[in-house]
Amino acid sequence: MIDLNHLSTLPLFSNSLLDWLIASAVGVGVLILLIGARRVIRGHHRKMQATAQVELLEIPFHVLSRTTSLFFLVLAAFVAFQTLTAGLTSQKIAISALTIALFWQAGVWASAAASVWLDRKRRNSMTSDRAAVGSLSVIGFIMKVLIWALVLMLTLENLGVDITALVAGLGIGGIAVALAVQNVLGDLFASLSITLDRPFVVGDFLIVDDFLGSVEYIGIKSTRLRSLTGEQIVMSNSDLLSSRVRNYGRMNERRIVFSNRVTYQTPIDVVERIPGVIRDIVESQQETRFDRSHFQKHGLSALEFETVYYVLSPDYNKYMDIQQAINLRIHRAFTEMGVEFAYPTQRLLVASLDQPSDEGEPRRRAA
């Protein structure tokens, strides 16, 4: 049981009513000043954000504007407490409370500074280094975990908890936790692998199994793709790395193979000219490199030609524009040369039994 008579004799409670009123007035005054200062800082920070130029004090003002009201309350109470007569134990409790509040406020400040730095780094990397964009979210997560882990350990140490024994206990318990959340940890390590190895970055176009889309976000657990039809595809990092990924974002040039089929009635001298005509048409297109064009084979119903060239750009729309121009010019050239495009046909030979041959066997008649 708490001895109320003993508490009433403590130095803290020996202050007069006037002393308490003065302490309360000091505390309220300090709290109002702190809140007013925060409001001024936030106003200046909004003005700095409205300008395109990044100013020197913009980050410090942003960090200070994240000061919590709870920290102001603890700080104001501590200042007011100093005007009262208190014993050594009360002073230690007050200092401990202020120290713990300062630790957690420092954690808020550090997290805010890390967020601002990561946001600026992300905006700059979108134009200069897209590979860094995907790693920034992972780096931010690790930084915040380290910040708040340090704050928690300092708080526990200030409260008199043996951190060494706690860390040893957490190491044993961490094994059980790791087994329970192994899927989450697998995605976390996969995200670290993506960050370090960089098999793809934000903006790359990927084909993963039957899914395709551009990388929109690389997170701690999942990666998000934006498909060509507009929907978002969310894939876990571990599944993504265990799949066969085709990264078209790393393509420097595109190899194109196409064929043309003409009828068997095409004269042989015209057949000999066709590869050269196709070569001239391909080489006339900008951003292309001609490789070859050949009379490939005698097909079942047509003479087949195969052409290979390179588009010196990974842009799919540019490739389609070039291929369309080539097809139109080939069609026009074949029309001028009198060459007919082949289409699937079949010729049947039917044996006639009513027209015997000289040897007495039925004569076959074409139909």
Helices and strands as residue ranges (DSSP letters): H 4-8, G 11-14, H 17-50, H 58-65, H 69-81, H 88-128, H 131-158, H 163-180, H 182-197, E 205-208, E 211-218, E 222-226, E 232-236, H 237-242, E 245-247, G 248-250, E 254-262, H 268-283, E 288-298, E 303-311, H 316-337, E 349-356, E 362-366
